[in-house]
Amino acid sequence: MTRLFRIPMPPLPSSLVLRTAGVYSSGALFALGFFAFLDASIFSRVANGTSHVHVSFVDWIPLICSIVGMLVINSIEKARLSADSYSYSGSGVAWKARLVLFMGFALIAGGLAGSVTVLVMKYVVPGYPWPTMWFGVANAVANGLVMLSCCTLWVAQNVQDDYTYSLSL
């Protein structure tokens, strides 16, 4: 038995249209999340004259971690996770790819946890009203959407297509 779980994972649909839709929806999720945080950041500096609390570099750190994690995760091919080959940087490719994938997911999870921590510690505990509370909520929403975008893009990129040829030497 070579499977990890007893219940087999259903095969993903292998359509070029679904693959393209997955990539575009991932981009839309990323843009929506980044726009939400950028909106809160600009609002905190320009239109929020009633509060002394603004979006600072501490608020940007979780989003930066999530974006770096997204880049790391989507740079790994799904085929590298299951097969060891000597043609790509020697032996032990699978465990190296799994380690890098784990580090990417750790960055994304750390970004999401950091955004929730910033929300609670900077905005909820002091009890700021809603326009100021939006800065922390937008940070958490942006990190959640970046995480969802990353997972959507990784699945969409790694769907095997019948009409795609893999050219390797």
DSSP file (Angstrom, degrees, kcal/mol; ACC not computed):
  #  RESIDUE AA STRUCTURE BP1 BP2  ACC     N-H-->O    O-->H-N    N-H-->O    O-->H-N    TCO  KAPPA ALPHA  PHI   PSI    X-CA   Y-CA   Z-CA
    1    1 A M              0   0    0      0, 0.0     0, 0.0     0, 0.0     0, 0.0   0.000 360.0 360.0 360.0 120.4    0.0    0.0    0.0
    2    2 A T        +     0   0    0      0, 0.0     2,-0.2     0, 0.0     0, 0.0   0.433 360.0 102.3-106.8  -2.2    1.6    3.2   -1.1
    3    3 A R        -     0   0    0      1,-0.1     3,-0.0     2,-0.1     4,-0.0  -0.491  62.6-144.1 -83.7 155.1   -1.1    5.7   -0.2
    4    4 A L  S    S+     0   0    0     -2,-0.2     2,-0.3     3,-0.1    -1,-0.1   0.860  84.8  36.3 -82.6 -40.2   -0.9    7.9    2.9
    5    5 A F  S    S-     0   0    0      2,-0.1     4,-0.1     1,-0.1    -2,-0.1  -0.763  76.6-127.7-112.7 159.0   -4.6    7.8    3.6
    6    6 A R  S    S+     0   0    0     -2,-0.3    -1,-0.1     2,-0.1    -3,-0.0   0.874  97.2  65.8 -71.0 -37.9   -7.2    5.1    3.3
    7    7 A I  S    S-     0   0    0     -3,-0.0    -2,-0.1     1,-0.0     2,-0.1  -0.761  89.8-129.6 -88.5 122.0   -9.6    7.2    1.3
    8    8 A P        -     0   0    0      0, 0.0    -2,-0.1     0, 0.0    -1,-0.0  -0.416  20.9-112.2 -72.9 146.5   -8.1    8.1   -2.1
    9    9 A M        -     0   0    0     -2,-0.1     3,-0.1    -4,-0.1    -4,-0.0  -0.590  36.0-112.7 -74.4 133.5   -8.1   11.8   -3.1
   10   10 A P        -     0   0    0      0, 0.0     2,-0.1     0, 0.0    -1,-0.1  -0.370  38.6-100.7 -65.6 146.5  -10.4   12.4   -6.1
   11   11 A P        -     0   0    0      0, 0.0     3,-0.1     0, 0.0     0, 0.0  -0.410  35.2-117.9 -68.9 143.0   -8.6   13.3   -9.3
   12   12 A L        -     0   0    0      1,-0.1   148,-0.1    -2,-0.1     2,-0.0  -0.538  36.8 -97.2 -77.7 145.6   -8.5   17.0  -10.1
   13   13 A P        -     0   0    0      0, 0.0     2,-0.6     0, 0.0    -1,-0.1  -0.363  30.1-146.8 -63.1 141.6  -10.2   18.0  -13.4
   14   14 A S        +     0   0    0     -3,-0.1   148,-0.5   145,-0.1     2,-0.4  -0.559  45.5 133.7-113.4  68.2   -7.7   18.3  -16.2
   15   15 A S     >  -     0   0    0     -2,-0.6     4,-2.1     1,-0.1     5,-0.2  -0.931  54.6-140.9-117.7 139.8   -9.1   21.0  -18.3
   16   16 A L  H  > S+     0   0    0     -2,-0.4     4,-2.3     1,-0.2     5,-0.2   0.845 105.7  54.3 -65.2 -33.4   -7.2   24.0  -19.7
   17   17 A V  H  > S+     0   0    0      2,-0.2     4,-2.5     1,-0.2    -1,-0.2   0.910 109.1  46.7 -67.9 -42.6  -10.2   26.2  -19.0
   18   18 A L  H  > S+     0   0    0      2,-0.2     4,-2.3     1,-0.2    -2,-0.2   0.875 111.8  51.8 -67.0 -36.2  -10.4   25.2  -15.3
   19   19 A R  H  X S+     0   0    0     -4,-2.1     4,-2.1     2,-0.2    -2,-0.2   0.935 112.2  45.1 -64.1 -46.2   -6.6   25.7  -15.0
   20   20 A T  H  X S+     0   0    0     -4,-2.3     4,-2.5     1,-0.2    -2,-0.2   0.900 112.5  51.4 -65.3 -41.1   -6.8   29.2  -16.5
   21   21 A A  H  X S+     0   0    0     -4,-2.5     4,-2.6     1,-0.2    -1,-0.2   0.879 109.0  51.9 -63.8 -37.1   -9.8   30.0  -14.3
   22   22 A G  H  X S+     0   0    0     -4,-2.3     4,-1.9     2,-0.2    -2,-0.2   0.901 110.2  47.6 -65.1 -41.1   -7.9   28.9  -11.3
   23   23 A V  H  X S+     0   0    0     -4,-2.1     4,-2.0     2,-0.2    -2,-0.2   0.919 114.8  45.8 -66.4 -43.4   -5.0   31.1  -12.1
   24   24 A Y  H  X S+     0   0    0     -4,-2.5     4,-2.2     2,-0.2    -2,-0.2   0.896 112.4  50.0 -68.0 -39.7   -7.2   34.1  -12.7
   25   25 A S  H  X S+     0   0    0     -4,-2.6     4,-2.3     2,-0.2    -1,-0.2   0.864 109.1  53.3 -67.6 -33.3   -9.2   33.6   -9.6
   26   26 A S  H  X S+     0   0    0     -4,-1.9     4,-2.3     2,-0.2    -1,-0.2   0.919 109.5  48.1 -64.3 -42.9   -6.0   33.3   -7.6
   27   27 A G  H  X S+     0   0    0     -4,-2.0     4,-2.6     1,-0.2    -2,-0.2   0.875 110.7  51.6 -63.9 -37.2   -4.9   36.6   -9.0
   28   28 A A  H  X S+     0   0    0     -4,-2.2     4,-2.5     2,-0.2    -2,-0.2   0.903 109.8  49.0 -66.7 -40.8   -8.2   38.1   -8.1
   29   29 A L  H  X S+     0   0    0     -4,-2.3     4,-2.4     2,-0.2    -2,-0.2   0.916 112.7  48.0 -63.6 -43.0   -8.0   36.9   -4.6
   30   30 A F  H  X S+     0   0    0     -4,-2.3     4,-2.8     1,-0.2     5,-0.2   0.931 113.0  47.7 -63.0 -45.4   -4.5   38.2   -4.2
   31   31 A A  H  X S+     0   0    0     -4,-2.6     4,-2.5     1,-0.2    -2,-0.2   0.895 111.5  50.7 -63.8 -39.9   -5.4   41.6   -5.6
   32   32 A L  H  X S+     0   0    0     -4,-2.5     4,-2.1     2,-0.2    -1,-0.2   0.915 113.0  45.8 -64.3 -43.2   -8.5   41.9   -3.4
   33   33 A G  H  X S+     0   0    0     -4,-2.4     4,-1.9     2,-0.2    -2,-0.2   0.929 114.7  46.2 -65.5 -45.4   -6.5   41.1   -0.3
   34   34 A F  H  X S+     0   0    0     -4,-2.8     4,-2.6     1,-0.2    -2,-0.2   0.888 112.2  52.0 -65.7 -37.4   -3.7   43.5   -1.2
   35   35 A F  H  X S+     0   0    0     -4,-2.5     4,-2.8    -5,-0.2    -1,-0.2   0.897 106.4  54.2 -64.7 -39.3   -6.2   46.2   -2.0
   36   36 A A  H  X S+     0   0    0     -4,-2.1     4,-1.9     1,-0.2    -1,-0.2   0.926 113.6  41.3 -61.4 -44.1   -8.0   45.8    1.3
   37   37 A F  H  X S+     0   0    0     -4,-1.9     4,-2.4     2,-0.2    -2,-0.2   0.897 114.6  50.9 -72.2 -38.6   -4.8   46.3    3.2
   38   38 A L  H  X S+     0   0    0     -4,-2.6     4,-2.6     2,-0.2     5,-0.2   0.883 109.1  52.7 -64.5 -37.3   -3.6   49.1    1.0
   39   39 A D  H  X S+     0   0    0     -4,-2.8     4,-2.6     2,-0.2    -1,-0.2   0.922 111.1  46.0 -61.8 -45.1   -6.9   50.8    1.4
   40   40 A A  H  X S+     0   0    0     -4,-1.9     4,-1.9    -5,-0.2    15,-0.2   0.885 112.6  51.1 -66.3 -37.5   -6.6   50.6    5.2
   41   41 A S  H  X S+     0   0    0     -4,-2.4     4,-1.0     2,-0.2    14,-0.3   0.922 113.7  42.9 -66.3 -44.3   -3.0   51.8    5.1
   42   42 A I  H  X S+     0   0    0     -4,-2.6     4,-2.5     1,-0.2     5,-0.4   0.900 113.1  53.1 -68.7 -40.3   -3.9   54.8    2.9
   43   43 A F  H  X>S+     0   0    0     -4,-2.6     5,-1.3    -5,-0.2     4,-0.6   0.867 104.3  56.9 -62.4 -35.5   -7.0   55.6    5.0
   44   44 A S  H  <5S+     0   0    0     -4,-1.9    -1,-0.2     1,-0.2    -2,-0.2   0.819 115.9  35.3 -67.8 -29.4   -4.9   55.5    8.2
   45   45 A R  H  <5S+     0   0    0     -4,-1.0    -2,-0.2    -3,-0.4    -1,-0.2   0.802 128.9  28.3 -91.7 -32.2   -2.6   58.3    6.9
   46   46 A V  H  <5S+     0   0    0     -4,-2.5    -3,-0.2    -5,-0.1    -2,-0.1   0.925 128.9  21.2 -98.3 -55.8   -4.9   60.4    4.9
   47   47 A A  T  <5S+     0   0    0     -4,-0.6     2,-1.4    -5,-0.4     3,-0.2   0.521  97.1  88.1-100.5  -5.8   -8.5   60.4    6.1
   48   48 A N      < +     0   0    0     -5,-1.3     3,-0.5     1,-0.2    -1,-0.2  -0.536  41.2 144.0 -96.0  71.2   -8.2   59.2    9.7
   49   49 A G        +     0   0    0     -2,-1.4    -1,-0.2     1,-0.2    -2,-0.1   0.628  62.1  64.9 -81.8 -13.8   -7.7   62.5   11.4
   50   50 A T  S    S+     0   0    0     -3,-0.2     2,-0.3     2,-0.0    -1,-0.2   0.651  98.2  57.7 -85.3 -14.7   -9.6   61.6   14.6
   51   51 A S        -     0   0    0     -3,-0.5    -3,-0.0     2,-0.1    77,-0.0  -0.853  62.0-150.9-119.6 151.6   -7.2   58.9   15.8
   52   52 A H  S    S+     0   0    0     -2,-0.3     2,-0.5     2,-0.0    -1,-0.1   0.378  73.2  98.6 -95.9   2.4   -3.5   58.9   16.6
   53   53 A V        +     0   0    0     -5,-0.0     2,-0.3    70,-0.0    -2,-0.1  -0.796  50.5 170.9 -94.3 129.3   -3.2   55.2   15.6
   54   54 A H        -     0   0    0     -2,-0.5     2,-0.5    -9,-0.0   -13,-0.1  -0.886  42.5 -89.6-132.6 163.1   -1.8   54.6   12.1
   55   55 A V        +     0   0    0     -2,-0.3     2,-0.2   -14,-0.3    81,-0.0  -0.628  54.1 179.1 -73.0 124.2   -0.7   51.6   10.1
   56   56 A S    >>  -     0   0    0     -2,-0.5     4,-0.9     1,-0.0     3,-0.9  -0.495  47.5 -81.9-116.8-173.0    3.0   51.2   10.7
   57   57 A F  H 3> S+     0   0    0      1,-0.3     4,-1.4     2,-0.2     3,-0.4   0.813 124.3  65.0 -63.2 -29.9    5.7   48.8    9.6
   58   58 A V  H 34 S+     0   0    0      1,-0.2    -1,-0.3     2,-0.2     3,-0.1   0.856 100.4  51.5 -60.8 -34.6    4.6   46.3   12.3
   59   59 A D  H <> S+     0   0    0     -3,-0.9     4,-0.5     1,-0.2    -1,-0.2   0.782 108.4  51.8 -71.9 -27.0    1.3   46.0   10.4
   60   60 A W  H  X S+     0   0    0     -4,-0.9     4,-2.3    -3,-0.4     5,-0.2   0.751  90.5  77.9 -81.4 -24.9    3.1   45.3    7.1
   61   61 A I  H  X S+     0   0    0     -4,-1.4     4,-2.4     1,-0.2     5,-0.2   0.894  92.3  49.4 -57.8 -46.5    5.3   42.4    8.4
   62   62 A P  H  > S+     0   0    0      0, 0.0     4,-2.2     0, 0.0    -1,-0.2   0.901 112.4  48.2 -61.0 -38.9    2.6   39.7    8.4
   63   63 A L  H  X S+     0   0    0     -4,-0.5     4,-2.4     2,-0.2    -2,-0.2   0.890 110.5  51.3 -67.9 -38.3    1.6   40.5    4.8
   64   64 A I  H  X S+     0   0    0     -4,-2.3     4,-2.4     2,-0.2     5,-0.2   0.920 110.3  49.6 -62.9 -43.0    5.2   40.5    3.7
   65   65 A C  H  X S+     0   0    0     -4,-2.4     4,-2.4    -5,-0.2    -2,-0.2   0.905 111.3  49.4 -61.7 -41.1    5.7   37.1    5.3
   66   66 A S  H  X S+     0   0    0     -4,-2.2     4,-2.1     2,-0.2    -2,-0.2   0.896 111.2  48.4 -66.6 -39.8    2.6   35.8    3.6
   67   67 A I  H  X S+     0   0    0     -4,-2.4     4,-2.1     2,-0.2    -2,-0.2   0.907 112.3  48.2 -68.5 -40.9    3.7   37.1    0.2
   68   68 A V  H  X S+     0   0    0     -4,-2.4     4,-2.2     2,-0.2    -2,-0.2   0.906 111.7  51.0 -64.1 -40.9    7.2   35.6    0.6
   69   69 A G  H  X S+     0   0    0     -4,-2.4     4,-2.6     1,-0.2    -2,-0.2   0.881 108.3  52.3 -62.5 -38.4    5.5   32.3    1.6
   70   70 A M  H  X S+     0   0    0     -4,-2.1     4,-2.3     2,-0.2    -2,-0.2   0.911 109.6  48.8 -63.9 -42.2    3.3   32.4   -1.4
   71   71 A L  H  < S+     0   0    0     -4,-2.1     4,-0.5     2,-0.2    -2,-0.2   0.898 112.8  48.0 -63.3 -40.5    6.3   32.9   -3.7
   72   72 A V  H >< S+     0   0    0     -4,-2.2     3,-0.9     2,-0.2     4,-0.3   0.933 113.4  46.7 -66.4 -46.1    8.1   30.0   -2.0
   73   73 A I  H >< S+     0   0    0     -4,-2.6     3,-1.4     1,-0.2    -2,-0.2   0.913 112.2  49.0 -64.4 -43.7    5.2   27.6   -2.2
   74   74 A N  T 3< S+     0   0    0     -4,-2.3    -1,-0.2     1,-0.3    -2,-0.2   0.492  99.8  66.6 -80.9  -0.4    4.4   28.4   -5.8
   75   75 A S  T <  S+     0   0    0     -3,-0.9     2,-0.5    -4,-0.5    -1,-0.3   0.494  86.5  87.1 -90.5  -3.9    8.0   27.9   -6.9
   76   76 A I  S <  S-     0   0    0     -3,-1.4     2,-0.3    -4,-0.3     5,-0.0  -0.822  73.8-139.1 -97.9 130.0    7.8   24.2   -6.1
   77   77 A E    >   -     0   0    0     -2,-0.5     3,-0.9     1,-0.1     4,-0.5  -0.665  14.0-131.3 -83.8 143.2    6.5   21.7   -8.7
   78   78 A K  G >  S+     0   0    0     -2,-0.3     3,-1.1     1,-0.2     4,-0.5   0.820 105.4  62.1 -63.8 -31.5    4.2   19.0   -7.4
   79   79 A A  G >> S+     0   0    0      1,-0.2     4,-1.2     2,-0.2     3,-0.7   0.790  94.7  62.3 -66.3 -27.2    6.2   16.3   -9.2
   80   80 A R  G <4 S+     0   0    0     -3,-0.9    17,-0.3     1,-0.2    -1,-0.2   0.709  94.9  62.9 -70.9 -19.1    9.2   17.2   -7.1
   81   81 A L  G <4 S+     0   0    0     -3,-1.1    -1,-0.2    -4,-0.5    -2,-0.2   0.744 111.0  32.6 -78.2 -22.7    7.4   16.2   -3.9
   82   82 A S  T <4 S+     0   0    0     -3,-0.7     2,-0.4    -4,-0.5    -2,-0.2   0.650 110.5  56.0-111.6 -17.2    6.9   12.5   -4.8
   83   83 A A     <  -     0   0    0     -4,-1.2     2,-0.5    11,-0.0    -1,-0.1  -0.961  60.2-147.7-128.2 134.3    9.9   11.4   -6.9
   84   84 A D        +     0   0    0     -2,-0.4     2,-0.3     9,-0.1     7,-0.1  -0.832  25.6 172.4 -92.8 132.1   13.6   11.4   -6.3
   85   85 A S    >   -     0   0    0     -2,-0.5     3,-0.6     5,-0.3     8,-0.2  -0.987  34.9-142.7-138.1 149.8   15.7   11.9   -9.4
   86   86 A Y  T 3> S+     0   0    0     -2,-0.3     4,-0.7     1,-0.2     3,-0.1   0.483  90.7  77.6 -88.7  -2.8   19.4   12.4   -9.9
   87   87 A S  T 34 S+     0   0    0      1,-0.2     2,-0.6     2,-0.1    -1,-0.2   0.637  87.0  62.1 -81.8 -12.6   18.9   14.9  -12.7
   88   88 A Y  T <4 S-     0   0    0     -3,-0.6    -1,-0.2     2,-0.4    -3,-0.2  -0.854 130.4 -44.8-120.9  96.0   18.0   17.8  -10.5
   89   89 A S  T  4 S-     0   0    0     -2,-0.6    -2,-0.1    -3,-0.1     2,-0.1   0.804 101.8 -73.0  55.4  39.5   20.7   18.8   -8.0
   90   90 A G  S  < S-     0   0    0     -4,-0.7    -2,-0.4     2,-0.0     3,-0.3  -0.380  82.8 -22.7  86.1-159.0   21.7   15.3   -6.9
   91   91 A S  S    S+     0   0    0      1,-0.2    -5,-0.1    -2,-0.1    -7,-0.0  -0.392 108.6  45.4 -89.7 167.1   19.8   12.9   -4.7
   92   92 A G     >  +     0   0    0     -2,-0.1     4,-1.4     3,-0.0    -1,-0.2   0.827  59.5 147.0  74.7  33.8   17.2   13.6   -2.1
   93   93 A V  H  >  +     0   0    0     -3,-0.3     4,-2.7    -8,-0.2     5,-0.2   0.883  65.9  57.4 -69.1 -37.4   15.1   16.0   -4.1
   94   94 A A  H  > S+     0   0    0      1,-0.2     4,-2.5     2,-0.2    -1,-0.2   0.930 108.3  43.6 -63.4 -46.8   11.8   15.0   -2.6
   95   95 A W  H  > S+     0   0    0      2,-0.2     4,-2.1     1,-0.2    -1,-0.2   0.849 113.7  52.3 -70.7 -30.2   12.8   15.8    1.0
   96   96 A K  H  X S+     0   0    0     -4,-1.4     4,-2.4     2,-0.2    -2,-0.2   0.926 111.5  46.5 -66.3 -43.6   14.4   19.1   -0.1
   97   97 A A  H  X S+     0   0    0     -4,-2.7     4,-2.5   -17,-0.3    -2,-0.2   0.899 112.6  50.0 -65.1 -40.0   11.2   20.1   -1.9
   98   98 A R  H  X S+     0   0    0     -4,-2.5     4,-2.4    -5,-0.2    -1,-0.2   0.884 110.2  50.7 -65.7 -37.7    9.1   19.0    1.1
   99   99 A L  H  X S+     0   0    0     -4,-2.1     4,-2.2     2,-0.2    -2,-0.2   0.924 112.2  45.7 -65.7 -44.2   11.3   21.0    3.4
  100  100 A V  H  X S+     0   0    0     -4,-2.4     4,-2.1     2,-0.2    -2,-0.2   0.896 112.8  51.1 -65.9 -39.5   11.0   24.2    1.2
  101  101 A L  H  X S+     0   0    0     -4,-2.5     4,-2.4     2,-0.2    -2,-0.2   0.902 109.6  50.6 -63.7 -40.5    7.3   23.6    0.9
  102  102 A F  H  X S+     0   0    0     -4,-2.4     4,-2.4     1,-0.2    -2,-0.2   0.909 109.0  51.0 -62.4 -42.2    7.0   23.3    4.7
  103  103 A M  H  X S+     0   0    0     -4,-2.2     4,-2.0     2,-0.2    -1,-0.2   0.883 109.8  50.9 -63.8 -37.2    8.9   26.6    5.1
  104  104 A G  H  X S+     0   0    0     -4,-2.1     4,-2.2     2,-0.2    -2,-0.2   0.930 111.8  45.6 -64.6 -45.6    6.6   28.3    2.7
  105  105 A F  H  X S+     0   0    0     -4,-2.4     4,-2.8     1,-0.2     5,-0.2   0.852 110.8  54.6 -66.9 -32.5    3.5   27.1    4.5
  106  106 A A  H  X S+     0   0    0     -4,-2.4     4,-2.5     2,-0.2    -1,-0.2   0.889 107.6  50.2 -66.3 -37.9    5.1   28.1    7.8
  107  107 A L  H  X S+     0   0    0     -4,-2.0     4,-2.2     2,-0.2    -2,-0.2   0.920 113.0  45.6 -64.4 -43.0    5.7   31.6    6.4
  108  108 A I  H  X S+     0   0    0     -4,-2.2     4,-2.3     2,-0.2    -2,-0.2   0.929 115.0  46.5 -67.2 -43.7    2.0   31.9    5.3
  109  109 A A  H  X S+     0   0    0     -4,-2.8     4,-2.7     1,-0.2     5,-0.2   0.894 112.6  51.0 -65.3 -38.2    0.7   30.5    8.6
  110  110 A G  H  X S+     0   0    0     -4,-2.5     4,-2.5    -5,-0.2    -1,-0.2   0.873 109.3  51.3 -65.0 -36.7    3.0   32.8   10.5
  111  111 A G  H  X S+     0   0    0     -4,-2.2     4,-2.1     2,-0.2    -2,-0.2   0.914 112.2  45.4 -65.3 -42.7    1.8   35.8    8.5
  112  112 A L  H  X S+     0   0    0     -4,-2.3     4,-2.0     2,-0.2    -2,-0.2   0.925 115.6  46.4 -67.2 -43.7   -1.8   34.9    9.2
  113  113 A A  H  X S+     0   0    0     -4,-2.7     4,-2.3     1,-0.2    -2,-0.2   0.886 112.3  51.9 -65.1 -37.9   -1.1   34.3   12.9
  114  114 A G  H  X S+     0   0    0     -4,-2.5     4,-2.7    -5,-0.2    -1,-0.2   0.884 107.9  51.1 -65.4 -38.3    0.9   37.6   13.1
  115  115 A S  H  X S+     0   0    0     -4,-2.1     4,-2.3     2,-0.2    25,-0.3   0.890 111.2  47.5 -68.2 -37.0   -1.9   39.6   11.5
  116  116 A V  H  X S+     0   0    0     -4,-2.0     4,-2.5     2,-0.2    -2,-0.2   0.893 112.2  50.9 -68.1 -38.1   -4.4   38.2   14.0
  117  117 A T  H  X S+     0   0    0     -4,-2.3     4,-3.1     2,-0.2     5,-0.3   0.922 110.9  47.6 -63.9 -44.0   -2.0   39.0   16.8
  118  118 A V  H  X>S+     0   0    0     -4,-2.7     4,-2.4     1,-0.2     5,-0.6   0.910 111.4  52.4 -62.8 -41.5   -1.5   42.6   15.6
  119  119 A L  I  X>S+     0   0    0     -4,-2.3     5,-2.0    17,-0.2     4,-1.4   0.941 116.4  38.3 -58.3 -48.2   -5.3   42.9   15.3
  120  120 A V  I  <>S+     0   0    0     -4,-2.5     5,-2.7     3,-0.2    -2,-0.2   0.946 122.6  39.7 -70.9 -48.4   -5.9   41.8   18.9
  121  121 A M  I  <5S+     0   0    0     -4,-3.1    -3,-0.2    -5,-0.2    -2,-0.2   0.844 125.8  32.5 -74.7 -33.3   -2.9   43.5   20.5
  122  122 A K  I  <5S+     0   0    0     -4,-2.4    -3,-0.2    -5,-0.3    -1,-0.2   0.778 134.8  14.9 -95.5 -27.9   -2.9   46.8   18.7
  123  123 A Y  I  <XS+     0   0    0     -4,-1.4     5,-1.8    -5,-0.6     4,-0.5   0.773 123.9  42.6-119.5 -38.8   -6.6   47.3   18.0
  124  124 A V  I > <S+     0   0    0     -5,-2.0     3,-0.6     3,-0.2    -3,-0.2   0.940 111.2  50.5 -80.9 -47.1   -9.0   45.1   20.1
  125  125 A V  T 3 <S+     0   0    0     -5,-2.7    -1,-0.1     1,-0.3    -4,-0.1   0.917 112.2  46.4 -62.0 -45.1   -7.3   45.2   23.5
  126  126 A P  T 3 5S-     0   0    0      0, 0.0    -1,-0.3     0, 0.0    -2,-0.2   0.717 110.6-126.9 -69.6 -16.0   -7.1   49.1   23.6
  127  127 A G  T < 5 -     0   0    0     -3,-0.6    -3,-0.2    -4,-0.5    -2,-0.1   0.904  37.1-178.4  77.6  43.6  -10.7   49.2   22.4
  128  128 A Y      < -     0   0    0     -5,-1.8    -1,-0.2     1,-0.1    -5,-0.0  -0.433  29.0-107.4 -72.9 150.2  -10.5   51.5   19.4
  129  129 A P    >>  -     0   0    0      0, 0.0     4,-2.3     0, 0.0     3,-0.6  -0.118  43.2 -83.9 -72.1 177.1  -13.7   52.3   17.5
  130  130 A W  H 3> S+     0   0    0      1,-0.2     4,-1.9     2,-0.2    -2,-0.1   0.848 120.6  55.1 -58.8 -47.3  -14.6   50.9   14.1
  131  131 A P  H 34 S+     0   0    0      0, 0.0     4,-0.3     0, 0.0    -1,-0.2   0.897 117.8  39.2 -58.4 -34.0  -12.8   53.1   11.6
  132  132 A T  H X> S+     0   0    0     -3,-0.6     3,-1.3     1,-0.2     4,-0.5   0.843 110.2  59.4 -79.2 -33.9   -9.5   52.5   13.5
  133  133 A M  H >X S+     0   0    0     -4,-2.3     4,-2.0     1,-0.2     3,-0.6   0.776  90.4  73.1 -63.5 -25.7  -10.4   48.8   14.0
  134  134 A W  H 3X S+     0   0    0     -4,-1.9     4,-2.9     1,-0.2    -1,-0.2   0.786  85.3  66.0 -60.7 -27.7  -10.6   48.4   10.2
  135  135 A F  H <> S+     0   0    0     -3,-1.3     4,-1.2    -4,-0.3    -1,-0.2   0.925 108.2  37.4 -61.9 -44.4   -6.8   48.6   10.0
  136  136 A G  H <X S+     0   0    0     -3,-0.6     4,-2.1    -4,-0.5   -17,-0.2   0.868 116.3  52.0 -74.8 -37.8   -6.3   45.4   11.9
  137  137 A V  H  X S+     0   0    0     -4,-2.0     4,-2.7     1,-0.2     5,-0.2   0.907 109.0  51.1 -65.1 -41.3   -9.3   43.6   10.3
  138  138 A A  H  X S+     0   0    0     -4,-2.9     4,-2.6     1,-0.2    -1,-0.2   0.865 108.1  53.4 -64.0 -35.7   -8.0   44.5    6.8
  139  139 A N  H  X S+     0   0    0     -4,-1.2     4,-2.1    -5,-0.2    -1,-0.2   0.931 112.0  43.5 -64.2 -46.0   -4.6   43.1    7.7
  140  140 A A  H  X S+     0   0    0     -4,-2.1     4,-2.2   -25,-0.3    -2,-0.2   0.900 115.1  49.2 -67.4 -40.3   -6.2   39.8    8.8
  141  141 A V  H  X S+     0   0    0     -4,-2.7     4,-2.5     2,-0.2    -2,-0.2   0.913 110.5  51.3 -64.1 -42.5   -8.5   39.7    5.8
  142  142 A A  H  X S+     0   0    0     -4,-2.6     4,-2.2     1,-0.2    -2,-0.2   0.912 111.3  46.9 -62.5 -43.2   -5.6   40.4    3.4
  143  143 A N  H  X S+     0   0    0     -4,-2.1     4,-2.1     2,-0.2    -1,-0.2   0.881 111.8  50.9 -68.2 -37.1   -3.5   37.6    4.9
  144  144 A G  H  X S+     0   0    0     -4,-2.2     4,-2.3     2,-0.2    -2,-0.2   0.905 111.6  47.5 -64.5 -40.9   -6.4   35.2    4.7
  145  145 A L  H  X S+     0   0    0     -4,-2.5     4,-2.5     2,-0.2    -2,-0.2   0.854 110.2  52.1 -70.2 -34.3   -7.0   36.1    1.1
  146  146 A V  H  X S+     0   0    0     -4,-2.2     4,-2.3     2,-0.2    -1,-0.2   0.898 110.5  49.3 -65.8 -39.3   -3.3   35.7    0.2
  147  147 A M  H  X S+     0   0    0     -4,-2.1     4,-2.1     2,-0.2    -2,-0.2   0.930 113.2  45.6 -64.7 -44.9   -3.3   32.3    1.8
  148  148 A L  H  X S+     0   0    0     -4,-2.3     4,-2.3     1,-0.2    -2,-0.2   0.886 112.4  51.9 -64.5 -39.0   -6.4   31.2   -0.1
  149  149 A S  H  X S+     0   0    0     -4,-2.5     4,-2.5     2,-0.2    -2,-0.2   0.890 108.3  51.8 -63.3 -40.4   -4.9   32.7   -3.3
  150  150 A C  H  X S+     0   0    0     -4,-2.3     4,-2.4     2,-0.2    -2,-0.2   0.929 111.1  45.8 -63.5 -46.2   -1.7   30.7   -2.7
  151  151 A C  H  X S+     0   0    0     -4,-2.1     4,-2.1     2,-0.2     5,-0.2   0.905 113.5  50.0 -65.3 -40.5   -3.5   27.4   -2.3
  152  152 A T  H  X S+     0   0    0     -4,-2.3     4,-2.4     1,-0.2    -2,-0.2   0.917 112.6  46.8 -63.5 -43.2   -5.7   28.1   -5.4
  153  153 A L  H  X S+     0   0    0     -4,-2.5     4,-2.6     2,-0.2     5,-0.2   0.889 111.0  51.5 -67.3 -39.2   -2.7   29.0   -7.5
  154  154 A W  H  X S+     0   0    0     -4,-2.4     4,-1.5     2,-0.2    -1,-0.2   0.909 113.7  43.9 -66.4 -41.1   -0.7   25.9   -6.4
  155  155 A V  H  < S+     0   0    0     -4,-2.1     4,-0.3    -5,-0.2    -2,-0.2   0.917 115.0  49.3 -67.8 -42.3   -3.6   23.6   -7.2
  156  156 A A  H >< S+     0   0    0     -4,-2.4     3,-0.7    -5,-0.2    -2,-0.2   0.882 112.7  47.1 -66.1 -37.7   -4.3   25.3  -10.5
  157  157 A Q  H 3< S+     0   0    0     -4,-2.6    -1,-0.2     1,-0.2    -2,-0.2   0.815 112.3  49.7 -72.5 -29.7   -0.7   25.2  -11.6
  158  158 A N  T 3< S+     0   0    0     -4,-1.5     2,-0.4    -5,-0.2    -1,-0.2   0.295  77.1 118.4 -98.7  10.4   -0.2   21.6  -10.7
  159  159 A V    <   -     0   0    0     -3,-0.7     2,-0.4    -4,-0.3  -145,-0.1  -0.640  69.2-122.8 -73.3 128.9   -3.2   20.1  -12.4
  160  160 A Q        -     0   0    0     -2,-0.4     2,-0.4  -148,-0.1    -2,-0.1  -0.599  26.2-155.3 -76.5 129.5   -2.0   17.7  -15.1
  161  161 A D    >   -     0   0    0     -2,-0.4     3,-1.0     1,-0.1  -146,-0.1  -0.880  16.0-144.6-108.8 136.9   -3.3   18.6  -18.5
  162  162 A D  T 3  S+     0   0    0   -148,-0.5    -1,-0.1    -2,-0.4  -147,-0.1   0.756 101.8  49.3 -68.3 -23.9   -3.6   16.1  -21.3
  163  163 A Y  T 3  S+     0   0    0      2,-0.1     2,-0.5    -3,-0.0    -1,-0.2   0.344  90.6  94.6-100.8   6.2   -2.6   18.7  -23.9
  164  164 A T    <   -     0   0    0     -3,-1.0     2,-0.4     2,-0.0    -3,-0.1  -0.854  62.0-150.4-101.2 131.6    0.5   19.9  -22.1
  165  165 A Y        -     0   0    0     -2,-0.5     2,-0.8     2,-0.0    -2,-0.1  -0.835   6.5-143.0-101.0 136.1    3.9   18.4  -23.0
  166  166 A S        -     0   0    0     -2,-0.4     2,-0.7     2,-0.0    -2,-0.0  -0.860  17.5-167.2 -99.7 106.9    6.6   18.2  -20.5
  167  167 A L        +     0   0    0     -2,-0.8     2,-0.4     2,-0.0    -2,-0.0  -0.845  21.5 151.1 -98.2 114.0    9.9   18.8  -22.3
  168  168 A S              0   0    0     -2,-0.7    -2,-0.0     1,-0.1     0, 0.0  -0.995 360.0 360.0-141.4 147.1   12.9   17.9  -20.2
  169  169 A L              0   0    0     -2,-0.4    -1,-0.1   -82,-0.1    -2,-0.0   0.399 360.0 360.0 -99.7 360.0   16.4   16.8  -21.0
